[in-house]
Amino acid sequence: MIDLIYSGLAALGAGLAVLGAGLGIGKIGSSAMDAISRQPEAAEKIQNAMIIAAALIEGAALFGIVTALLAVFK
């Protein structure tokens, strides 16, 4: 019974990690498009910063998912 609860909480944690990553990357993309529309000459710098930030968010989300899966298969 307790293992089922741990599995459910781990699945919830993995889902929250994915949801947070999706929202974060969406916010980065939206803000980058706003910034590029205001200053088109800075598009390359903005795009580079956006890609780095998105990669860091993906890394954090992957860490959360792996941690949650490890909790399930302990």
C-alpha positions in Angstrom: 0.0 0.0 0.0 2.7 2.5 1.0 4.6 1.6 -2.2 1.6 2.6 -4.3 1.5 6.0 -2.5 5.2 6.6 -3.2 4.7 5.7 -6.8 1.8 8.1 -7.1 3.7 10.9 -5.5 6.7 10.2 -7.8 4.4 10.3 -10.8 3.0 13.6 -9.6 6.5 15.0 -9.1 7.5 14.0 -12.6 4.3 15.6 -14.0 5.0 18.8 -12.1 8.6 18.9 -13.4 7.4 18.6 -17.0 4.6 21.2 -16.5 7.1 23.6 -15.0 9.6 23.1 -17.8 6.9 23.7 -20.4 5.7 26.9 -18.8 9.2 28.2 -18.3 10.2 27.5 -21.9 7.0 29.1 -23.1 7.6 32.2 -21.1 11.2 32.4 -22.4 10.0 32.1 -26.0 7.3 34.7 -25.5 9.6 37.2 -23.9 12.3 36.6 -26.6 9.8 37.2 -29.4 8.7 40.4 -27.7 12.3 41.6 -27.3 13.1 40.7 -30.9 10.1 42.6 -32.2 11.2 45.7 -30.2 14.9 45.5 -31.2 15.4 43.4 -34.3 19.1 44.3 -34.5 19.7 42.4 -31.2 17.9 39.2 -32.4 21.0 37.0 -32.5 22.0 37.9 -28.9 18.5 37.4 -27.7 18.2 34.1 -29.5 21.5 32.8 -28.0 20.4 33.7 -24.5 17.0 32.1 -25.0 18.6 28.8 -26.2 20.9 28.7 -23.2 18.1 29.5 -20.7 15.9 26.8 -22.3 18.6 24.2 -22.1 19.1 25.0 -18.4 15.4 24.6 -17.8 15.3 21.3 -19.7 18.2 20.1 -17.6 16.4 20.9 -14.4 13.2 19.2 -15.7 15.2 16.1 -16.7 16.7 16.0 -13.2 13.3 16.1 -11.7 11.9 13.4 -13.9 14.9 11.1 -13.2 14.6 11.7 -9.5 10.9 10.9 -9.6 11.5 7.7 -11.6 14.3 6.6 -9.2 11.8 7.0 -6.4 9.4 4.7 -8.2 12.0 2.0 -8.9 13.9 2.1 -5.6 
